[in-house]
Amino acid sequence: MVSCPGCGGHADCSRGERSGAGGHPRRPLAGDPADGRDDRGRRRLYADRERQCDGRDHGADQGAAGRPAIPLRLHALHDAYAGGEAPVQLPRVDASLRTEGVMTVRPNPLAGGANAATYYAADNYYTGEQEGPSAWGGEGAAELGLSGHVEGGAFNAVLDGRLPGGVVIAGGGDGTRNPGFDLTFNAPKSVSLVALIGGDARVVAAHARAVSATMAWAEARFGQARSGKAGETLQPARMVYALFQHDLSRKLDPHLHTHAVVVNAALRADGSWVALNNRPLWEQSALIGAAYHAELRLELSKLGYQTEINGKHGQFDILGIPRDVIEAFS
């Protein structure tokens, strides 16, 4: 039994058990298969991008005002995953990621029921805040005017299918409604120790930026809704999600993680709101986790931290933190 996605599948989150939603073609970037270049040319282009990109101001899809840009390195990571070969300066991601069930970001059904807002906005001991930081995300949320701190009433309403502006998303044919699901991003234990025990607030901010960039990329890649007769047609859609940052495990150990609560609502190109097709996000959760780790490593390198990959899917730790210390807080 998985008690908390915030622990990568370990039963140690102070929030208790978590309980449950997708991919659309993005516009072709230069060097993508859609623009006619061969694999060698595409890999060379990605390598050039990586050498030139020293931050989010270079080599990124520019997001709309107030929304995170999507680093091109994340697009490159996706194509490396699909082709089984990673470009320069990205963690090796091979085809086994699809079959071994390795998920550093784990999707779970939603917990908390009607009190979901209270459930996710729990106390944070290490930051000294009564409620952890929260924020709305997704282009769908922006269209609804949802931004900034997540207010409990609005959060519970959208989970119930009641969107701002009087829009109501109906439940299933059996009268039930799936409110959404929880994608949880878990910082490596060494990162949690440096951020929360060492008190480096810059590392906490780096984690938050990595989560925001990865979720923006996941929306562009996997945000999807159904249309047509019997929902046979899949089309791109904008998503709504809420980010809740926590810093404790169930054992009250330092554990920096963010719950991305993806609402079961999707905005189609015709302006209609429907249920989200959640299958791509569930199926690609391992890739989303690899993208988060790649982004976090880059953010930490900008702060001067050296890291070492200790898992073949991009998992890593900060160098200089003794293994026995990491294990003592695990």
C-alpha positions in Angstrom: 0.0 0.0 0.0 1.3 3.4 -1.0 0.7 5.8 1.9 2.1 8.9 0.4 3.4 10.0 -3.1 5.4 12.6 -1.3 7.7 9.9 -0.1 8.1 8.2 -3.5 6.0 5.3 -2.3 7.3 5.0 1.3 4.8 5.2 4.1 6.2 8.1 5.9 4.3 11.3 5.0 2.9 13.3 7.8 -0.2 14.0 5.7 -1.3 10.3 5.7 -2.7 8.4 2.8 -3.3 10.0 -0.5 -6.1 9.2 -2.7 -6.9 10.2 -7.6 -6.0 13.2 -13.4 -3.5 14.2 -19.7 -0.8 14.5 -24.0 -1.1 16.5 -26.9 1.2 17.2 -29.8 3.1 20.4 -29.2 4.1 22.7 -32.0 7.3 21.3 -33.7 10.5 22.8 -32.4 13.3 23.1 -34.9 15.0 19.7 -35.0 11.9 17.7 -34.1 10.8 14.8 -36.3 8.0 16.9 -37.5 10.3 19.5 -39.1 12.0 16.8 -41.3 15.4 16.6 -39.6 17.0 13.2 -39.1 17.9 11.9 -35.6 21.6 12.9 -35.9 20.7 16.5 -36.8 18.2 16.6 -34.0 20.6 15.3 -31.4 23.3 17.8 -32.6 20.8 20.7 -32.3 19.8 19.6 -28.7 23.5 19.5 -27.8 23.9 23.0 -29.1 20.9 24.2 -27.1 22.3 22.6 -23.9 25.7 24.3 -24.4 24.0 27.7 -25.0 21.4 27.4 -22.3 22.6 28.6 -18.9 19.2 29.4 -17.5 15.5 30.0 -18.2 16.3 33.2 -20.2 18.0 31.2 -22.9 16.6 28.3 -24.9 13.1 28.3 -23.4 9.6 28.4 -24.9 8.4 31.7 -23.7 5.3 31.3 -21.5 2.5 33.9 -21.4 2.8 36.7 -18.9 3.0 35.3 -15.4 3.4 31.7 -16.5 6.5 29.7 -16.4 8.5 29.2 -19.6 9.2 25.7 -20.7 12.9 25.0 -21.0 13.9 23.4 -24.3 16.0 20.9 -22.4 12.7 19.4 -21.1 11.5 19.0 -24.7 14.8 17.4 -25.5 14.4 15.0 -22.6 11.1 13.8 -23.9 12.5 13.0 -27.3 15.5 11.3 -25.8 13.1 9.2 -23.8 11.2 8.3 -26.9 14.3 7.4 -28.9 16.3 5.7 -26.1 19.2 8.1 -26.4 19.8 11.2 -24.2 21.3 14.4 -25.5 24.3 16.1 -23.9 24.1 17.1 -20.3 20.8 15.3 -19.6 20.5 12.3 -17.4 20.4 9.0 -19.3 16.8 8.0 -19.8 16.4 4.6 -21.6 13.5 2.5 -22.8 13.5 0.5 -19.5 11.9 3.5 -17.8 8.6 2.6 -19.6 8.6 -1.0 -18.3 10.2 -1.1 -14.9 7.6 0.9 -13.1 10.2 3.3 -11.8 8.3 6.5 -10.7 10.1 9.3 -9.0 6.9 11.3 -9.4 3.9 9.2 -8.3 0.3 9.8 -9.3 -2.3 8.9 -6.7 -6.0 9.5 -6.2 -6.9 12.5 -4.1 -7.2 12.4 -0.4 -9.2 14.4 2.0 -12.6 14.2 0.3 -14.7 17.3 0.9 -12.0 18.7 3.1 -9.2 18.4 0.5 -8.1 22.0 0.9 -7.5 21.6 4.6 -5.8 18.2 4.0 -3.2 19.6 1.6 -2.6 22.9 3.4 -1.1 21.2 6.5 1.4 22.7 8.9 5.0 23.0 8.0 7.3 22.6 11.0 10.6 23.5 9.3 9.4 26.7 7.6 7.5 27.8 10.7 4.4 28.4 8.6 0.9 27.3 9.6 0.1 26.5 6.0 2.6 25.5 3.4 3.1 27.6 0.3 0.5 27.1 -2.4 -0.2 28.4 -5.9 -2.5 27.8 -8.8 -1.0 26.6 -12.0 -1.9 25.7 -15.6 -3.2 27.7 -18.5 -6.7 26.6 -17.7 -6.4 28.1 -14.2 -5.2 31.3 -15.8 -8.2 31.4 -18.1 -10.4 31.0 -15.0 -8.7 33.9 -13.2 -7.2 31.5 -10.6 -3.8 32.6 -9.5 -1.6 33.1 -6.4 -2.4 31.4 -3.1 -4.9 28.6 -3.2 -8.0 29.5 -1.2 -9.8 26.6 0.3 -13.3 27.4 -0.9 -12.2 27.8 -4.5 -10.1 24.7 -4.4 -12.9 22.5 -3.1 -15.3 24.0 -5.7 -13.1 23.2 -8.7 -12.5 19.7 -7.4 -16.3 19.3 -7.3 -16.6 20.4 -10.9 -17.9 23.9 -10.1 -15.6 26.4 -11.9 -15.5 30.2 -11.7 -18.0 31.8 -14.0 -20.8 29.3 -13.3 -19.3 26.5 -15.4 -20.2 23.0 -14.1 -18.5 19.8 -15.3 -20.8 16.9 -15.0 -19.9 13.6 -13.4 -19.8 10.2 -15.0 -22.7 8.3 -16.2 -23.1 6.5 -12.9 -23.5 9.9 -11.1 -20.1 9.9 -9.6 -17.2 12.3 -10.2 -13.5 11.8 -10.1 -12.2 15.1 -8.7 -8.6 14.7 -10.0 -5.4 13.2 -8.8 -2.2 14.1 -7.0 1.2 14.1 -8.7 3.9 14.6 -6.0 7.4 15.8 -6.6 9.9 14.5 -4.1 13.2 16.3 -3.6 16.2 14.0 -2.9 16.8 13.5 0.8 20.2 15.4 0.6 18.4 18.3 -1.0 15.8 18.3 1.9 18.6 18.3 4.4 20.5 21.2 2.8 17.3 23.2 2.4 15.5 22.5 5.7 18.2 21.6 8.2 21.0 23.6 6.6 18.5 26.5 6.2 19.3 27.4 2.6 16.1 29.0 1.4 17.5 29.2 -2.1 17.3 25.4 -2.4 13.7 25.5 -1.4 13.1 28.1 -4.1 15.0 26.0 -6.6 12.7 23.0 -5.9 9.7 25.2 -6.4 11.0 26.5 -9.8 11.8 23.0 -10.9 8.3 21.8 -10.1 6.7 24.8 -11.9 8.8 24.4 -15.0 8.1 20.6 -15.1 4.4 21.0 -14.7 4.2 23.6 -17.4 6.1 21.2 -19.7 3.8 18.3 -18.7 0.7 20.4 -19.5 2.1 21.3 -23.0 3.0 17.6 -23.6 0.2 15.7 -22.0 -2.8 18.0 -21.4 -5.6 16.3 -23.3 -9.3 16.0 -23.6 -11.7 13.9 -25.5 -14.3 15.0 -28.1 -16.5 13.6 -30.8 -18.7 10.6 -30.8 -18.1 8.4 -27.8 -15.0 10.6 -27.0 -13.0 8.9 -29.8 -11.1 12.0 -30.7 -8.3 13.3 -28.5 -7.3 17.0 -28.7 -5.0 19.4 -26.8 -6.4 20.9 -23.7 -5.3 23.4 -21.0 -5.1 22.1 -17.4 -5.9 23.4 -13.9 -3.7 22.3 -11.0 -2.8 23.5 -7.5 0.6 23.2 -6.0 1.1 22.6 -2.2 4.6 22.6 -0.9 5.3 20.5 2.3 8.5 19.9 4.3 7.7 17.0 6.6 7.4 13.3 6.3 5.1 11.2 8.5 8.0 10.5 10.8 8.5 14.3 11.1 11.8 14.1 9.2 12.7 16.9 6.8 11.2 16.0 3.5 10.7 18.7 0.9 8.0 17.8 -1.6 5.2 19.4 -3.6 1.8 18.0 -4.2 0.6 19.0 -7.7 -3.2 18.4 -7.4 -4.4 18.1 -11.0 -8.1 19.0 -11.3 -10.3 16.8 -13.5 -11.1 19.7 -15.8 -9.8 20.6 -19.2 -10.3 23.6 -21.5 -10.6 22.6 -25.1 -9.7 24.9 -28.1 -13.4 25.7 -28.7 -13.6 27.2 -25.2 -15.6 24.3 -23.7 -14.8 22.8 -20.3 -14.8 19.0 -20.1 -13.2 16.2 -18.0 -9.4 15.8 -18.4 -8.2 12.7 -20.2 -5.8 11.7 -17.4 -4.2 8.6 -19.0 -1.1 10.2 -20.5 -0.1 11.9 -17.2 -0.5 8.6 -15.4 1.5 6.6 -18.0 4.2 9.2 -18.3 4.7 9.9 -14.6 8.2 8.3 -14.7 9.2 10.6 -17.4 7.8 13.6 -15.5 9.9 12.6 -12.5 13.0 12.4 -14.7 12.3 15.8 -16.1 11.9 17.2 -12.6 15.2 15.8 -11.4 17.0 17.1 -14.5 15.6 20.6 -13.9 16.4 20.6 -10.2 20.0 19.5 -10.8 20.4 22.5 -13.2 18.9 24.9 -10.6 21.2 23.6 -7.9 24.2 23.9 -10.2 23.4 27.6 -10.6 23.7 27.9 -6.8 27.1 26.3 -6.8 26.1 22.8 -5.5 27.7 19.8 -7.0 25.5 16.7 -7.5 26.0 13.1 -8.4 23.5 10.9 -10.2 22.9 7.7 -8.2 20.0 6.2 -10.2 19.9 5.4 -13.9 16.8 7.5 -14.3 18.2 10.8 -13.1 17.9 10.4 -9.3 20.7 12.2 -7.6 22.1 13.6 -4.3 24.1 16.7 -3.4 27.8 15.9 -2.9 29.3 16.3 0.5 26.3 14.9 2.5 27.4 11.8 4.3 25.4 8.7 3.5 24.9 7.8 7.1 23.3 11.3 7.7 21.0 10.7 4.7 20.0 7.3 6.0 19.4 8.7 9.5 16.7 11.0 8.1 15.2 8.4 5.7 
